[in-house]
Amino acid sequence: MDRDIFGAGIGAAILAAVLLSASPAPAQTSAGPAGMSFFITSVGSGKGADLGGLEGADRHCQRLAQAVGVGNRDWKAYLSTQASDGRPAVNARDRIGAGPWQNAKGQVIARSVEDLHATNGLTKQTGLTETGETVKGRGDTPNTHDILTGSQPDGTAFDGAEDRTCGNWTRSGTEGAAMVGHHDRIGLSDDPPAKSWNSSHLTRGGCSQDALKGTGGAGLLYCFAAD
């Protein structure tokens, strides 16, 4: 065999092997992309609206984010608390950083806190879990579009003594209630509250898991990367 032809053949084989080894590995569909900065929790705490307070809710967001490879971010639950026992109220809008935020598929939810509380991009199609799945909404079985927030439409806490945060996210019995939003922007009417993502209506029958299910929820939360 001609040495030039033989050498060329070996060179081509080596080049092909190098190119093959440099090819990207298949995408890991079970993990959210590194750029994800918003998700709806795929599961609740399992104890109704008892999340262990804001700290427990944040840990829940962090654990779910960690499970899909983005636990290096500072994840915060979008929740308000009411003034109680000498402690001031906490506004959900003040907990989540400055934005922008995008879901597991790279779709932008909002570019700023102001955008989030005005004309954001949150819908059933974009309100995805940490694994990139859609959350069941009105018309699905079961309907789980009630997302816990304890907040007014502008993302601030409620004044007054009426419980709208299930005891600042520590109750799981028949007492109390929590404000929820509809992630799918659909309710029983076309009124603004029915379409609100963060301030649609109060839960009924208490703060237990069964009570949350009874009004169309599962104790799910909005989680935002605050860093």
PALO-299084 format. One record per residue: chain; x, y, z of N, C-alpha, C, O in turn. Coordinates in Angstrom, 1 decimal, m for minus. Layout:
N
("A",(X,Y,Z),(X,Y,Z),(X,Y,Z),(X,Y,Z)),
...
//
This chain:
227
("A",(0.9,m1.2,0.0),(0.0,0.0,0.0),(0.9,1.2,0.0),(1.9,1.2,0.7)),
("A",(0.5,2.3,m0.7),(1.2,3.5,m0.8),(1.3,4.1,0.6),(0.2,4.2,1.3)),
("A",(2.5,4.6,1.0),(2.6,5.1,2.4),(1.8,6.4,2.6),(1.2,6.6,3.7)),
("A",(1.7,7.2,1.6),(0.9,8.5,1.7),(m0.6,8.1,1.9),(m1.2,8.8,2.7)),
("A",(m1.1,7.1,1.2),(m2.5,6.8,1.3),(m2.7,6.2,2.7),(m3.7,6.5,3.3)),
("A",(m1.8,5.3,3.1),(m1.9,4.7,4.4),(m1.9,5.7,5.5),(m2.7,5.7,6.5)),
("A",(m1.0,6.7,5.4),(m0.9,7.7,6.4),(m2.1,8.6,6.5),(m2.6,9.0,7.5)),
("A",(m2.6,8.9,5.3),(m3.9,9.7,5.2),(m5.0,9.0,5.8),(m5.8,9.6,6.5)),
("A",(m5.1,7.7,5.6),(m6.2,6.9,6.2),(m6.1,6.9,7.7),(m7.2,7.1,8.4)),
("A",(m4.9,6.7,8.3),(m4.8,6.8,9.7),(m5.1,8.2,10.3),(m5.8,8.3,11.3)),
("A",(m4.7,9.2,9.6),(m5.0,10.6,10.0),(m6.5,10.8,10.0),(m7.0,11.5,10.9)),
("A",(m7.2,10.4,9.0),(m8.6,10.6,9.0),(m9.3,9.8,10.1),(m10.3,10.3,10.7)),
("A",(m8.8,8.6,10.4),(m9.5,7.9,11.5),(m9.3,8.6,12.8),(m10.2,8.6,13.7)),
("A",(m8.0,9.1,13.0),(m7.7,9.8,14.3),(m8.6,11.0,14.4),(m9.2,11.3,15.5)),
("A",(m8.8,11.8,13.3),(m9.6,13.0,13.3),(m11.0,12.7,13.6),(m11.7,13.4,14.4)),
("A",(m11.5,11.6,13.0),(m12.9,11.2,13.3),(m13.1,10.8,14.8),(m14.1,11.2,15.4)),
("A",(m12.1,10.2,15.3),(m12.2,9.8,16.7),(m12.2,11.0,17.6),(m13.0,11.1,18.6)),
("A",(m11.4,12.0,17.3),(m11.3,13.2,18.1),(m12.6,14.0,18.0),(m13.2,14.5,19.0)),
("A",(m13.2,14.1,16.8),(m14.5,14.8,16.7),(m15.6,14.1,17.4),(m16.4,14.7,18.0)),
("A",(m15.6,12.8,17.4),(m16.6,12.0,18.1),(m16.5,12.2,19.6),(m17.6,12.4,20.2)),
("A",(m15.3,12.2,20.1),(m15.1,12.4,21.6),(m15.5,13.8,22.0),(m15.9,14.0,23.2)),
("A",(m15.4,14.8,21.1),(m15.8,16.1,21.4),(m17.2,16.5,21.3),(m17.7,17.5,21.6)),
("A",(m18.0,15.5,20.7),(m19.5,15.7,20.5),(m20.1,15.9,21.9),(m19.8,15.2,22.8)),
("A",(m21.1,16.9,22.0),(m21.8,17.1,23.3),(m22.6,15.9,23.7),(m23.1,15.2,22.9)),
("A",(m22.7,15.7,25.0),(m23.5,14.6,25.5),(m24.9,14.9,25.4),(m25.3,16.1,25.3)),
("A",(m25.8,13.9,25.4),(m27.2,14.2,25.3),(m27.7,15.1,26.4),(m27.2,14.9,27.5)),
("A",(m28.7,15.9,26.2),(m29.2,16.8,27.2),(m29.9,16.0,28.3),(m30.5,15.0,28.0)),
("A",(m29.7,16.4,29.6),(m30.4,15.7,30.7),(m31.7,16.3,30.9),(m31.9,17.4,31.5)),
("A",(m32.8,15.6,30.4),(m34.1,16.1,30.5),(m34.7,16.1,31.9),(m35.7,16.8,32.1)),
("A",(m34.1,15.5,32.8),(m34.6,15.4,34.2),(m34.2,16.6,35.0),(m34.7,16.8,36.1)),
("A",(m33.3,17.4,34.5),(m32.8,18.6,35.3),(m33.1,19.9,34.6),(m33.0,20.0,33.4)),
("A",(m33.4,20.9,35.4),(m33.7,22.2,34.8),(m32.4,22.8,34.3),(m31.3,22.5,34.8)),
("A",(m32.5,23.8,33.4),(m31.3,24.4,32.9),(m30.6,25.3,33.9),(m31.3,25.8,34.8)),
("A",(m29.4,25.6,33.8),(m28.6,26.4,34.7),(m29.2,27.8,34.8),(m29.1,28.4,35.9)),
("A",(m29.9,28.3,33.8),(m30.4,29.6,33.8),(m31.8,29.7,34.5),(m32.3,30.9,34.6)),
("A",(m32.4,28.6,34.9),(m33.7,28.7,35.5),(m33.7,29.6,36.8),(m32.8,29.4,37.7)),
("A",(m34.6,30.5,36.9),(m34.7,31.3,38.1),(m36.1,31.5,38.7),(m36.3,32.3,39.5)),
("A",(m37.0,30.7,38.2),(m38.4,30.7,38.7),(m39.0,29.3,38.5),(m38.7,28.7,37.4)),
("A",(m39.7,28.8,39.4),(m40.5,27.6,39.2),(m41.7,27.6,40.2),(m41.7,28.2,41.2)),
("A",(m42.7,26.8,39.9),(m43.7,26.4,40.8),(m43.3,25.0,41.4),(m42.9,24.1,40.7)),
("A",(m43.5,24.9,42.7),(m43.1,23.6,43.3),(m43.9,22.5,42.8),(m45.1,22.6,42.6)),
("A",(m43.3,21.4,42.5),(m44.0,20.2,42.0),(m44.8,19.5,43.1),(m45.8,18.8,42.8)),
("A",(m44.4,19.8,44.3),(m45.2,19.2,45.5),(m45.2,20.3,46.6),(m44.4,21.2,46.6)),
("A",(m46.2,20.1,47.5),(m46.3,21.0,48.6),(m45.5,20.4,49.8),(m44.7,19.4,49.6)),
("A",(m45.7,20.9,51.0),(m45.0,20.4,52.2),(m45.6,19.1,52.6),(m44.9,18.4,53.4)),
("A",(m46.8,18.8,52.2),(m47.5,17.6,52.7),(m48.3,17.8,54.0),(m49.0,16.9,54.5)),
("A",(m48.1,19.0,54.6),(m48.8,19.4,55.8),(m49.7,20.6,55.6),(m49.8,21.5,56.4)),
("A",(m50.4,20.7,54.4),(m51.2,21.8,54.1),(m50.4,23.1,54.0),(m49.4,23.1,53.3)),
("A",(m50.9,24.1,54.7),(m50.2,25.4,54.7),(m49.2,25.6,55.8),(m48.6,26.7,55.9)),
("A",(m48.9,24.5,56.5),(m47.9,24.6,57.5),(m46.6,24.3,56.8),(m46.2,23.1,56.5)),
("A",(m45.8,25.3,56.5),(m44.6,25.2,55.7),(m43.4,25.3,56.6),(m42.2,25.3,56.1)),
("A",(m43.6,25.5,57.9),(m42.5,25.8,58.8),(m42.1,27.3,58.7),(m40.9,27.6,58.9)),
("A",(m43.1,28.1,58.5),(m42.8,29.6,58.4),(m42.1,29.9,57.1),(m41.9,29.0,56.2)),
("A",(m41.6,31.1,56.9),(m40.9,31.5,55.7),(m39.6,30.7,55.6),(m39.2,30.3,54.4)),
("A",(m38.9,30.4,56.7),(m37.7,29.7,56.6),(m37.9,28.3,56.0),(m37.2,27.8,55.2)),
("A",(m39.0,27.6,56.5),(m39.3,26.3,56.0),(m39.7,26.3,54.5),(m39.3,25.4,53.8)),
("A",(m40.4,27.3,54.1),(m40.8,27.5,52.7),(m39.6,27.7,51.8),(m39.5,27.1,50.8)),
("A",(m38.7,28.5,52.3),(m37.5,28.7,51.5),(m36.7,27.4,51.4),(m36.1,27.1,50.3)),
("A",(m36.6,26.6,52.5),(m35.9,25.4,52.4),(m36.5,24.4,51.4),(m35.8,23.7,50.7)),
("A",(m37.8,24.5,51.4),(m38.6,23.6,50.4),(m38.2,24.0,49.0),(m37.9,23.1,48.2)),
("A",(m38.2,25.3,48.7),(m37.7,25.7,47.3),(m36.3,25.3,47.1),(m36.0,24.8,46.0)),
("A",(m35.4,25.4,48.1),(m34.0,25.1,47.9),(m33.8,23.7,47.6),(m33.0,23.3,46.8)),
("A",(m34.5,22.8,48.4),(m34.4,21.4,48.2),(m34.8,20.9,46.8),(m34.1,20.1,46.1)),
("A",(m35.9,21.5,46.3),(m36.4,21.1,45.0),(m35.4,21.6,43.9),(m35.2,20.9,42.9)),
("A",(m34.9,22.8,44.1),(m33.9,23.3,43.1),(m32.7,22.5,43.1),(m32.1,22.2,42.1)),
("A",(m32.2,22.1,44.3),(m31.0,21.2,44.5),(m31.2,19.9,43.7),(m30.3,19.4,43.1)),
("A",(m32.4,19.4,43.8),(m32.7,18.1,43.1),(m32.6,18.1,41.6),(m32.4,17.1,41.0)),
("A",(m32.7,19.3,41.0),(m32.5,19.4,39.6),(m31.3,20.1,39.2),(m31.2,20.6,38.0)),
("A",(m30.4,20.3,40.1),(m29.1,20.8,39.7),(m28.9,22.3,39.8),(m27.9,22.8,39.3)),
("A",(m29.8,23.0,40.4),(m29.7,24.5,40.5),(m29.8,25.0,41.9),(m30.3,26.1,42.2)),
("A",(m29.3,24.1,42.8),(m29.3,24.5,44.2),(m28.2,25.5,44.6),(m28.2,26.0,45.8)),
("A",(m27.4,25.9,43.6),(m26.4,27.0,43.9),(m27.0,28.4,44.0),(m26.3,29.3,44.4)),
("A",(m28.3,28.5,43.6),(m28.9,29.8,43.6),(m29.6,30.0,45.0),(m29.8,29.0,45.8)),
("A",(m29.9,31.3,45.3),(m30.5,31.6,46.6),(m32.0,31.6,46.4),(m32.6,32.7,46.0)),
("A",(m32.7,30.5,46.6),(m34.1,30.4,46.3),(m35.0,30.9,47.4),(m34.8,30.5,48.6)),
("A",(m36.0,31.7,47.1),(m37.0,32.2,48.1),(m38.4,31.9,47.6),(m38.7,32.0,46.5)),
("A",(m39.2,31.6,48.6),(m40.6,31.4,48.4),(m41.3,32.7,48.3),(m41.1,33.6,49.1)),
("A",(m42.2,32.9,47.3),(m43.0,34.1,47.1),(m44.2,34.0,48.1),(m45.3,33.5,47.8)),
("A",(m43.9,34.5,49.4),(m44.9,34.5,50.4),(m44.8,35.7,51.3),(m43.7,36.3,51.5)),
("A",(m45.9,36.3,51.7),(m46.0,37.4,52.6),(m46.4,36.8,54.0),(m47.0,35.7,54.1)),
("A",(m46.0,37.5,55.0),(m46.5,37.2,56.4),(m47.1,38.5,57.0),(m46.7,39.6,56.6)),
("A",(m48.0,38.3,57.9),(m48.6,39.4,58.6),(m48.0,39.8,59.9),(m47.3,38.9,60.5)),
("A",(m48.1,41.0,60.3),(m47.5,41.5,61.6),(m48.2,40.7,62.7),(m49.4,40.5,62.8)),
("A",(m47.3,40.1,63.6),(m47.8,39.3,64.7),(m46.8,39.2,65.8),(m45.6,39.1,65.5)),
("A",(m47.3,39.3,67.1),(m46.4,39.1,68.2),(m45.2,40.0,68.2),(m44.1,39.6,68.6)),
("A",(m45.4,41.2,67.8),(m44.4,42.2,67.8),(m43.5,42.2,66.6),(m42.5,43.0,66.5)),
("A",(m43.7,41.2,65.7),(m42.9,41.1,64.5),(m43.6,41.8,63.3),(m44.8,41.6,63.2)),
("A",(m42.8,42.6,62.5),(m43.4,43.3,61.4),(m43.8,42.3,60.3),(m43.4,41.2,60.2)),
("A",(m44.7,42.8,59.5),(m45.1,42.1,58.3),(m44.0,41.9,57.3),(m43.0,42.8,57.3)),
("A",(m44.0,40.9,56.5),(m43.0,40.7,55.4),(m43.8,40.7,54.1),(m44.7,40.0,53.9)),
("A",(m43.3,41.4,53.1),(m43.9,41.5,51.8),(m43.2,40.5,50.8),(m42.0,40.4,50.8)),
("A",(m44.0,39.7,50.2),(m43.5,38.7,49.2),(m42.6,39.4,48.2),(m41.5,38.8,47.8)),
("A",(m43.0,40.5,47.7),(m42.2,41.2,46.6),(m40.8,41.6,47.1),(m40.0,41.8,46.2)),
("A",(m40.6,41.8,48.4),(m39.3,42.2,48.9),(m38.4,41.1,49.1),(m37.2,41.3,49.5)),
("A",(m38.8,39.8,48.9),(m38.0,38.6,49.2),(m37.3,38.0,48.0),(m36.4,37.2,48.2)),
("A",(m37.7,38.4,46.8),(m37.3,37.6,45.7),(m36.3,38.2,44.7),(m36.1,37.6,43.6)),
("A",(m35.6,39.2,45.2),(m34.6,39.8,44.3),(m35.1,40.8,43.3),(m36.3,41.2,43.4)),
("A",(m34.3,41.1,42.3),(m34.7,42.1,41.3),(m35.1,41.6,40.0),(m35.6,42.4,39.2)),
("A",(m34.9,40.3,39.7),(m35.2,39.8,38.4),(m34.0,40.0,37.4),(m33.0,40.6,37.8)),
("A",(m34.1,39.6,36.2),(m35.3,38.9,35.6),(m35.4,37.5,36.0),(m34.4,36.9,36.6)),
("A",(m36.5,36.9,35.7),(m36.7,35.5,36.1),(m37.3,34.7,34.9),(m38.1,35.2,34.1)),
("A",(m36.8,33.5,34.7),(m37.2,32.6,33.6),(m37.4,31.2,34.1),(m36.9,30.8,35.1)),
("A",(m38.3,30.5,33.4),(m38.7,29.1,33.8),(m37.7,28.1,33.3),(m36.6,28.5,32.8)),
("A",(m38.0,26.8,33.5),(m37.1,25.8,33.2),(m36.8,25.6,31.7),(m35.9,25.0,31.3)),
("A",(m37.7,26.3,30.9),(m37.5,26.2,29.4),(m36.9,27.5,28.9),(m36.8,27.7,27.7)),
("A",(m36.5,28.4,29.8),(m35.9,29.7,29.3),(m36.9,30.8,29.0),(m36.5,31.8,28.5)),
("A",(m38.2,30.5,29.2),(m39.2,31.5,28.9),(m39.2,32.6,30.1),(m39.3,32.2,31.2)),
("A",(m39.2,33.8,29.7),(m39.1,34.9,30.7),(m40.5,35.1,31.3),(m41.5,35.3,30.7)),
("A",(m40.5,35.1,32.7),(m41.8,35.3,33.4),(m41.9,36.8,33.7),(m43.0,37.3,33.5)),
("A",(m40.9,37.4,34.1),(m40.9,38.9,34.3),(m39.4,39.4,34.4),(m38.5,38.7,34.7)),
("A",(m39.3,40.7,34.0),(m38.0,41.2,34.0),(m37.6,42.0,35.2),(m36.4,42.4,35.4)),
("A",(m38.6,42.3,36.0),(m38.4,43.1,37.2),(m39.5,42.9,38.2),(m40.5,42.3,37.8)),
("A",(m39.4,43.4,39.4),(m40.5,43.3,40.4),(m41.7,44.0,39.9),(m42.8,43.5,40.1)),
("A",(m41.5,45.2,39.3),(m42.6,46.0,38.8),(m43.3,45.2,37.7),(m44.5,45.2,37.6)),
("A",(m42.5,44.6,36.8),(m43.1,43.9,35.7),(m43.9,42.7,36.2),(m44.9,42.4,35.7)),
("A",(m43.3,42.0,37.2),(m44.0,40.8,37.8),(m45.4,41.2,38.3),(m46.3,40.4,38.2)),
("A",(m45.5,42.4,38.9),(m46.8,42.8,39.4),(m47.6,43.7,38.5),(m48.5,44.4,39.0)),
("A",(m47.3,43.7,37.3),(m48.0,44.4,36.2),(m48.5,43.5,35.1),(m49.6,42.9,35.3)),
("A",(m47.7,43.4,34.1),(m48.1,42.6,33.0),(m47.1,41.5,32.7),(m46.3,41.5,31.8)),
("A",(m47.0,40.5,33.7),(m46.0,39.5,33.6),(m46.4,38.4,32.6),(m47.5,38.4,32.0)),
("A",(m45.5,37.5,32.3),(m45.7,36.4,31.4),(m46.1,35.1,32.0),(m45.9,34.0,31.3)),
("A",(m46.7,35.1,33.1),(m47.0,33.9,33.8),(m48.4,33.4,33.3),(m49.4,34.1,33.4)),
("A",(m48.4,32.1,32.8),(m49.6,31.5,32.3),(m49.5,30.0,32.7),(m48.5,29.6,33.3)),
("A",(m50.5,29.2,32.4),(m50.4,27.8,32.6),(m49.3,27.2,31.8),(m48.6,26.3,32.3)),
("A",(m49.0,27.7,30.6),(m48.0,27.2,29.8),(m46.6,27.6,30.2),(m45.6,26.8,30.0)),
("A",(m46.5,28.7,30.9),(m45.1,29.1,31.4),(m44.9,28.9,32.9),(m43.7,28.9,33.3)),
("A",(m45.9,28.6,33.6),(m45.8,28.4,35.1),(m45.4,27.0,35.3),(m46.2,26.1,35.7)),
("A",(m44.1,26.7,35.1),(m43.6,25.3,35.1),(m43.0,24.9,36.4),(m42.6,25.8,37.2)),
("A",(m43.0,23.6,36.7),(m42.3,23.2,37.9),(m40.8,23.2,37.7),(m40.3,23.5,36.6)),
("A",(m40.1,22.8,38.8),(m38.6,22.8,38.7),(m38.1,21.7,37.7),(m37.0,21.8,37.2)),
("A",(m39.0,20.8,37.4),(m38.6,19.8,36.4),(m39.1,20.1,35.0),(m38.9,19.3,34.0)),
("A",(m39.7,21.3,34.8),(m40.2,21.7,33.5),(m41.6,21.2,33.1),(m42.0,21.3,32.0)),
("A",(m42.3,20.6,34.1),(m43.7,20.1,33.8),(m44.7,21.2,34.1),(m44.5,22.1,34.9)),
("A",(m45.8,21.1,33.4),(m46.9,22.0,33.6),(m47.7,21.6,34.9),(m47.7,20.5,35.3)),
("A",(m48.3,22.6,35.5),(m49.1,22.3,36.7),(m50.6,22.3,36.3),(m51.1,23.1,35.6)),
("A",(m51.3,21.3,36.8),(m52.7,21.1,36.5),(m53.5,22.4,36.9),(m53.3,22.9,38.0)),
("A",(m54.4,22.8,36.0),(m55.2,24.0,36.3),(m56.7,23.7,36.2),(m57.1,22.5,36.2)),
("A",(m57.5,24.7,36.1),(m58.9,24.6,36.0),(m59.3,23.7,34.7),(m58.8,24.1,33.6)),
("A",(m60.1,22.7,34.9),(m60.4,21.8,33.8),(m59.7,20.5,33.8),(m60.0,19.5,33.2)),
("A",(m58.6,20.5,34.6),(m57.8,19.3,34.8),(m58.2,18.5,36.0),(m58.9,19.1,36.9)),
("A",(m57.8,17.3,36.2),(m58.1,16.5,37.3),(m56.8,15.9,37.9),(m56.1,15.2,37.3)),
("A",(m56.4,16.3,39.2),(m57.1,17.3,40.0),(m56.7,18.7,39.6),(m55.6,18.9,39.1)),
("A",(m57.5,19.7,39.9),(m57.2,21.1,39.7),(m56.3,21.5,40.8),(m56.7,21.5,42.0)),
("A",(m55.1,22.0,40.5),(m54.2,22.4,41.6),(m53.6,23.8,41.3),(m52.5,24.1,41.5)),
("A",(m54.5,24.7,40.8),(m54.1,26.0,40.3),(m54.0,27.0,41.5),(m53.4,28.1,41.3)),
("A",(m54.4,26.7,42.7),(m54.3,27.6,43.8),(m52.9,27.5,44.3),(m52.4,26.5,44.9)),
("A",(m52.1,28.6,44.2),(m50.8,28.7,44.7),(m50.7,29.6,45.9),(m51.2,30.8,45.8)),
("A",(m50.2,29.1,47.0),(m50.1,29.9,48.2),(m49.3,31.2,48.1),(m48.1,31.1,47.6)),
("A",(m49.8,32.3,48.5),(m49.0,33.6,48.5),(m49.2,34.4,49.7),(m48.3,35.1,50.2)),
("A",(m50.4,34.5,50.3),(m50.7,35.3,51.4),(m50.5,36.8,51.1),(m50.2,37.6,52.0)),
("A",(m50.7,37.2,49.8),(m50.3,38.5,49.4),(m51.5,39.3,48.7),(m52.4,38.7,48.2)),
("A",(m51.3,40.6,48.7),(m52.2,41.4,47.9),(m51.7,41.5,46.5),(m50.6,41.0,46.2)),
("A",(m52.5,42.0,45.5),(m52.0,42.0,44.1),(m50.7,42.7,43.9),(m50.0,42.3,42.9)),
("A",(m50.3,43.6,44.7),(m49.0,44.3,44.5),(m47.9,43.6,45.2),(m46.7,44.1,45.2)),
("A",(m48.2,42.4,45.8),(m47.1,41.6,46.4),(m46.8,42.0,47.9),(m45.8,41.6,48.4)),
("A",(m47.7,42.8,48.5),(m47.5,43.2,49.8),(m48.4,42.4,50.8),(m49.3,41.8,50.4)),
("A",(m48.0,42.5,52.1),(m48.8,41.7,53.1),(m50.1,42.4,53.4),(m50.3,43.6,53.1)),
("A",(m51.0,41.7,54.0),(m52.3,42.2,54.4),(m52.2,42.8,55.8),(m51.5,42.3,56.6)),
("A",(m52.9,43.9,56.0),(m53.0,44.5,57.3),(m54.2,43.9,58.0),(m55.0,43.1,57.4)),
("A",(m54.3,44.2,59.3),(m55.5,43.7,60.1),(m55.2,42.4,60.7),(m54.2,41.7,60.5)),
("A",(m56.2,42.0,61.5),(m56.1,40.7,62.3),(m56.6,39.5,61.6),(m56.3,38.4,62.0)),
("A",(m57.4,39.6,60.5),(m57.9,38.5,59.8),(m56.7,37.6,59.2),(m55.9,38.2,58.5)),
("A",(m56.7,36.4,59.5),(m55.7,35.5,59.1),(m55.8,35.2,57.6),(m56.7,34.7,57.1)),
("A",(m54.7,35.6,56.9),(m54.7,35.4,55.4),(m53.4,34.7,55.0),(m53.0,34.6,53.9)),
("A",(m52.7,34.1,56.0),(m51.4,33.4,55.8),(m51.3,32.1,56.6),(m50.3,31.6,56.8)),
("A",(m52.5,31.6,57.0),(m52.5,30.4,57.8),(m51.5,30.5,59.0),(m50.6,29.6,59.1)),
("A",(m51.7,31.5,59.8),(m50.8,31.7,60.9),(m49.3,31.9,60.5),(m48.4,31.3,61.1)),
("A",(m49.1,32.7,59.4),(m47.8,32.9,58.9),(m47.1,31.6,58.6),(m45.9,31.4,58.9)),
("A",(m47.9,30.7,57.9),(m47.4,29.5,57.4),(m47.0,28.5,58.4),(m46.0,27.8,58.3)),
("A",(m47.8,28.4,59.5),(m47.6,27.4,60.5),(m48.8,26.6,60.9),(m48.7,25.7,61.8)),
("A",(m49.9,26.8,60.2),(m51.2,26.1,60.6),(m51.5,25.0,59.5),(m51.2,25.2,58.3)),
("A",(m52.0,23.9,60.0),(m52.4,22.8,59.1),(m53.7,22.2,59.6),(m54.0,21.0,59.2)),
("A",(m54.5,22.9,60.4),(m55.8,22.4,60.9),(m57.0,23.0,60.3),(m57.0,23.5,59.2)),
("A",(m58.0,23.1,61.1),(m59.3,23.7,60.7),(m59.4,25.2,60.8),(m60.3,25.8,60.3)),
("A",(m58.4,25.8,61.6),(m58.4,27.2,61.8),(m57.6,27.9,60.7),(m56.6,27.4,60.1)),
("A",(m58.0,29.2,60.4),(m57.2,30.0,59.5),(m57.6,29.9,58.1),(m58.4,29.1,57.7)),
("A",(m56.9,30.7,57.3),(m57.1,30.7,55.8),(m55.8,31.4,55.2),(m55.1,32.0,55.9)),
("A",(m55.7,31.2,53.9),(m54.6,31.8,53.2),(m55.0,32.3,51.9),(m55.8,31.7,51.2)),
("A",(m54.4,33.4,51.5),(m54.7,34.0,50.1),(m53.9,33.2,49.1),(m52.7,32.8,49.3)),
("A",(m54.6,32.8,48.0),(m53.9,32.1,46.9),(m54.1,32.8,45.6),(m55.0,33.7,45.5)),
("A",(m53.2,32.5,44.7),(m53.4,33.0,43.3),(m53.6,31.9,42.3),(m53.3,30.7,42.7)),
("A",(m54.1,32.2,41.1),(m54.3,31.2,40.1),(m53.2,31.2,39.1),(m53.1,32.2,38.3)),
("A",(m52.3,30.2,39.0),(m51.2,30.3,38.1),(m51.7,30.2,36.7),(m51.0,30.7,35.8)),
("A",(m52.9,29.6,36.4),(m53.4,29.5,35.0),(m54.2,30.7,34.6),(m54.7,30.8,33.5)),
("A",(m54.4,31.7,35.5),(m55.1,32.9,35.3),(m56.6,32.7,34.9),(m57.2,33.4,34.2)),
("A",(m57.2,31.6,35.5),(m58.6,31.2,35.2),(m59.3,31.0,36.5),(m58.8,30.3,37.4)),
("A",(m60.5,31.5,36.6),(m61.4,31.3,37.7),(m62.8,31.1,37.4),(m63.1,30.7,36.2)),
("A",(m63.7,31.4,38.3),(m65.1,31.1,38.1),(m65.8,32.3,37.3),(m66.9,32.2,36.9)),
("A",(m65.0,33.4,37.1),(m65.6,34.5,36.4),(m64.4,35.2,35.6),(m63.3,34.7,35.6)),
("A",(m64.7,36.3,35.0),(m63.7,37.1,34.3),(m63.3,38.3,35.1),(m62.6,39.2,34.6)),
("A",(m63.6,38.3,36.4),(m63.2,39.4,37.3),(m61.7,39.4,37.5),(m61.1,38.3,37.4)),
("A",(m61.1,40.5,37.7),(m59.6,40.5,37.9),(m59.1,39.6,39.0),(m58.1,38.9,38.7)),
("A",(m59.8,39.4,40.1),(m59.2,38.4,41.1),(m59.2,37.0,40.6),(m58.2,36.3,40.9)),
("A",(m60.2,36.6,39.8),(m60.2,35.3,39.2),(m59.0,35.0,38.3),(m58.6,33.9,38.2)),
("A",(m58.5,36.1,37.7),(m57.4,35.9,36.8),(m56.0,36.3,37.4),(m55.0,36.3,36.8)),
("A",(m56.1,36.6,38.7),(m54.8,37.0,39.4),(m53.9,35.8,39.7),(m54.4,34.8,40.2)),
("A",(m52.7,36.0,39.5),(m51.7,34.9,39.7),(m51.3,34.9,41.2),(m50.8,33.9,41.7)),
("A",(m51.5,36.0,41.9),(m51.1,36.0,43.3),(m52.1,36.4,44.4),(m51.8,36.3,45.6)),
("A",(m53.3,36.8,44.0),(m54.3,37.3,45.0),(m55.7,37.1,44.4),(m56.4,38.0,44.1)),
("A",(m56.1,35.8,44.4),(m57.4,35.5,43.8),(m58.5,35.3,44.9),(m59.5,35.9,44.8)),
("A",(m58.3,34.4,45.9),(m59.3,34.2,46.9),(m58.6,33.5,48.1),(m57.5,33.1,48.0)),
("A",(m59.4,33.5,49.2),(m58.9,32.8,50.4),(m59.3,31.3,50.3),(m60.3,30.9,49.7)),
("A",(m58.5,30.5,51.0),(m58.8,29.1,51.1),(m60.0,29.0,52.1),(m60.3,29.9,52.9)),
("A",(m60.7,27.9,52.0),(m61.9,27.7,52.8),(m61.7,26.4,53.6),(m61.2,25.4,53.1)),
("A",(m62.3,26.4,54.8),(m62.3,25.1,55.6),(m61.0,24.9,56.4),(m60.8,23.8,57.0)),
("A",(m60.1,25.9,56.5),(m58.9,25.8,57.3),(m57.7,25.7,56.4),(m57.6,26.2,55.3)),
("A",(m56.6,25.2,57.0),(m55.3,25.2,56.4),(m54.7,23.8,56.2),(m53.6,23.6,55.9)),
("A",(m55.6,22.8,56.3),(m55.1,21.4,56.1),(m54.9,21.1,54.7),(m55.4,21.8,53.8)),
("A",(m54.3,20.0,54.4),(m54.1,19.5,53.0),(m55.4,19.3,52.3),(m55.6,19.7,51.2)),
("A",(m56.4,18.7,53.1),(m57.7,18.5,52.5),(m58.4,19.8,52.2),(m59.1,19.9,51.2)),
("A",(m58.3,20.8,53.1),(m58.9,22.1,52.9),(m58.3,22.8,51.6),(m59.1,23.4,50.8)),
("A",(m57.0,22.7,51.4),(m56.4,23.3,50.2),(m56.9,22.6,49.0),(m57.2,23.2,48.0)),
("A",(m57.0,21.3,49.0),(m57.5,20.5,47.9),(m59.0,20.9,47.6),(m59.4,21.0,46.4)),
("A",(m59.7,21.2,48.6),(m61.1,21.5,48.4),(m61.4,22.8,47.7),(m62.5,23.0,47.1)),
("A",(m60.4,23.7,47.7),(m60.6,25.0,46.9),(m59.7,25.0,45.6),(m59.7,26.0,45.0)),
("A",(m59.1,23.9,45.3),(m58.4,23.8,44.0),(m56.9,23.9,44.2),(m56.2,24.5,43.3)),
("A",(m56.3,23.4,45.2),(m54.9,23.5,45.4),(m54.3,22.3,46.0),(m54.9,21.3,46.2)),
("A",(m52.9,22.4,46.2),(m52.2,21.3,46.7),(m51.1,21.8,47.6),(m50.1,21.0,48.0)),
("A",(m51.2,23.0,48.0),(m50.1,23.6,48.8),(m48.8,24.0,48.1),(m47.8,24.0,48.6)),
("A",(m49.0,24.3,46.8),(m47.8,24.6,46.0),(m47.4,26.0,46.2),(m48.2,26.9,46.6)),
("A",(m46.1,26.3,45.8),(m45.5,27.7,46.0),(m44.9,28.2,44.7),(m44.5,27.4,43.9)),
("A",(m44.7,29.5,44.6),(m43.9,30.1,43.6),(m42.5,30.2,44.3),(m42.4,30.7,45.4)),
("A",(m41.5,29.8,43.5),(m40.1,30.0,44.0),(m39.3,30.8,43.0),(m39.4,30.6,41.8)),
("A",(m38.5,31.8,43.6),(m37.7,32.7,42.7),(m36.3,32.7,43.2),(m36.0,32.6,44.4)),
("A",(m35.4,32.8,42.3),(m34.0,33.0,42.6),(m33.7,34.4,42.9),(m33.9,35.3,42.1)),
("A",(m33.3,34.7,44.2),(m33.2,36.1,44.6),(m31.8,36.6,44.5),(m31.6,37.8,44.7)),
("A",(m30.8,35.8,44.0),(m29.5,36.3,43.8),(m29.3,36.9,42.5),(m28.2,37.4,42.1)),
//
